[in-house]
């Protein structure tokens, strides 16, 4: 069984993740080391390495492996970074971020998901994470500024307030827009009042709960 799992993990990295332009050796090593199957609900463990979004309860889904790899690569996390993750979900992306960063604050609106993620992180000896049961749709001013902010669900509109929670040279990753075509966007805080927005690629991921919507005009 164990050999099959390692083969499936290897295939995921080679066939899904590398082919999606994730080539940073540090990220590929991380994906081979942090056991994704341990963060997947028991009934879906057979799909742990499949190229899809896995349901985790409370109407939420894990991002696909290639999306997680792409996010981690884009953020270029260093050992001194403080990270804010909005949407803990399964805790797997949290584990990836925490392995690279100094500390992670991760918000989850569903208490049961947060509790389950906490248990899994502890089982894997990951202790530099503070899990909060909170709505992070506007970011999280507590503990700001952060070096890195990651939204794990898509946003029709990026909350400007979240940009203000970045440290100078900080990076924010969010998938912005409404389906079917959304833009994976990286925002860098260049200086106190200057931000650079770059679209990295087009994608579509499930929306963040309570995400702010553009005003709808009624005629």
C-alpha positions in Angstrom: 0.0 0.0 0.0 2.7 2.5 1.0 4.6 2.0 -2.3 1.4 2.7 -4.2 0.9 5.9 -2.2 4.4 7.1 -2.9 3.9 6.3 -6.6 0.7 8.2 -6.7 2.4 11.2 -5.0 5.3 11.1 -7.5 2.8 10.9 -10.4 0.9 13.9 -9.0 4.0 16.0 -8.9 5.4 14.9 -12.3 2.1 14.9 -14.3 0.0 17.6 -12.7 2.3 20.0 -10.9 5.4 20.2 -13.0 3.4 20.5 -16.1 1.6 23.5 -14.7 4.8 25.5 -14.5 5.6 24.7 -10.8 9.4 24.0 -11.2 10.8 25.5 -7.9 12.7 22.6 -6.4 11.9 23.8 -2.8 8.1 23.6 -3.6 8.4 20.2 -5.3 10.3 18.9 -2.3 7.7 20.3 0.1 4.9 18.6 -1.9 6.7 15.3 -1.7 7.2 15.6 2.0 3.9 16.9 3.4 1.5 13.9 3.2 -1.6 15.3 1.4 -3.5 12.1 2.0 -3.5 12.7 5.7 -5.5 16.0 5.2 -8.2 14.5 2.9 -11.5 13.2 4.5 -11.3 9.4 5.0 -13.8 8.6 2.4 -11.9 10.5 -0.3 -8.3 9.3 0.5 -8.2 7.3 -2.7 -8.5 10.7 -4.5 -5.9 12.5 -2.5 -3.6 12.9 -5.5 -6.2 13.4 -8.2 -6.4 16.6 -10.2 -9.7 17.8 -8.6 -11.2 19.8 -5.8 -12.1 17.3 -2.9 -15.2 18.0 -0.7 -14.2 18.5 2.9 -17.6 19.1 4.5 -19.5 22.4 5.3 -19.9 22.9 1.6 -16.2 23.5 1.2 -13.5 22.0 -1.0 -9.8 21.5 -1.0 -8.0 23.3 -3.9 -6.5 21.0 -6.5 -2.9 19.9 -5.9 -1.6 21.9 -8.9 -3.3 25.1 -7.6 -1.8 24.7 -4.2 1.7 24.2 -5.7 1.3 27.2 -7.9 0.2 29.4 -5.0 3.1 28.4 -2.8 5.6 28.9 -5.7 4.2 32.4 -6.5 4.4 33.6 -2.9 8.2 32.9 -2.5 7.8 32.4 1.2 10.9 32.9 3.4 11.7 31.7 6.9 11.1 35.1 8.3 7.6 35.6 6.8 4.4 36.0 8.8 1.5 34.6 6.8 -2.2 35.2 7.0 -4.3 32.4 5.3 -8.0 33.1 4.8 -9.9 29.8 4.6 -8.1 27.0 6.6 -10.2 24.3 5.0 -8.5 20.9 5.3 -5.3 22.4 6.7 -3.1 21.0 4.0 -2.2 24.4 2.4 -1.8 25.7 5.9 0.8 22.9 6.5 2.7 23.8 3.3 2.8 27.5 4.2 3.8 26.8 7.8 6.7 24.6 6.8 8.2 27.5 4.8 7.3 30.5 7.0 8.0 31.8 10.5 4.4 31.6 11.5 0.9 31.3 10.0 -2.4 32.8 11.2 -5.2 30.9 9.5 -8.9 31.9 9.6 -11.8 29.5 9.1 -15.5 30.4 9.3 -16.5 26.8 10.1 -15.5 25.7 13.6 -15.6 21.9 12.8 -13.1 22.4 9.9 -10.8 24.5 12.0 -10.8 21.9 14.8 -10.1 19.0 12.4 -7.3 21.0 10.8 -5.8 21.8 14.2 -5.7 18.1 15.0 -4.0 17.2 11.7 -1.4 19.9 12.0 -0.5 18.8 15.5 -0.2 15.1 14.4 2.4 16.3 11.9 4.3 18.3 14.4 3.4 21.7 12.8 3.1 24.1 15.7 3.8 27.5 14.2 0.2 28.0 13.2 -2.5 30.0 15.1 -6.0 28.9 14.0 -8.8 31.4 14.4 -12.5 30.7 13.9 -13.4 33.9 12.1 -14.7 35.5 8.9 -11.7 36.6 6.9 -13.5 38.0 3.9 -12.1 41.5 4.6 -8.7 40.1 5.8 -7.8 40.3 9.4 -6.5 43.4 11.0 -5.4 41.6 14.2 -1.6 41.0 13.9 -1.3 43.0 10.7 0.9 43.8 8.9 1.6 40.4 7.3 4.3 39.5 4.8 2.0 37.2 3.0 -1.8 37.0 2.7 -3.5 34.1 0.9 -7.2 33.9 0.1 -8.1 30.2 -0.6 -11.5 31.0 -2.0 -12.2 33.3 -5.0 -13.4 36.8 -4.5 -15.7 38.7 -7.0 -13.9 41.8 -5.8 -10.7 42.2 -4.0 -11.2 43.9 -0.6 -8.9 46.9 -0.6 -8.8 46.8 3.2 -6.8 43.5 2.9 -4.1 45.2 0.8 -3.6 47.6 3.7 -2.8 44.7 6.0 0.4 43.9 4.0 3.9 44.9 5.2 6.0 46.7 2.7 7.3 44.2 0.1 4.4 41.9 1.2 2.6 39.7 -1.2 -1.1 38.9 -1.4 -2.5 36.1 -3.5 -6.2 36.0 -4.5 -8.3 34.6 -7.3 -10.5 37.5 -8.4 -13.6 37.6 -10.5 -16.7 35.6 -11.2 -16.9 32.3 -13.1 -16.1 30.9 -15.5 -13.0 33.0 -16.0 -11.3 34.3 -12.9 -7.8 35.8 -12.6 -5.2 34.5 -10.1 -3.8 37.8 -9.0 -0.6 38.8 -7.0 -0.5 42.1 -5.3 2.8 43.4 -3.9 3.0 46.4 -1.6 5.9 48.3 -3.1 5.8 51.1 -0.6 3.5 52.6 2.0 1.0 53.8 -0.6 1.9 52.0 -3.7 0.8 48.5 -4.9 1.6 46.4 -7.9 -1.1 44.1 -9.3 -0.1 41.2 -11.6 -2.3 38.6 -13.2 -0.5 35.3 -13.0 -3.0 33.0 -14.8 -6.7 32.4 -15.5 -8.5 29.8 -13.4 -11.7 29.1 -11.6 -12.0 28.1 -7.9 -15.0 28.0 -5.5 -15.9 31.3 -3.9 -14.9 32.4 -0.4 -17.9 32.5 1.9 -19.2 36.1 2.6 -16.8 37.5 -0.1 -17.6 41.2 -0.9 -19.5 41.7 -4.1 -19.4 44.7 -6.5 -22.4 47.0 -6.1 -25.2 45.9 -8.4 -26.8 48.9 -10.2 -30.6 48.9 -10.4 -32.0 50.8 -13.4 
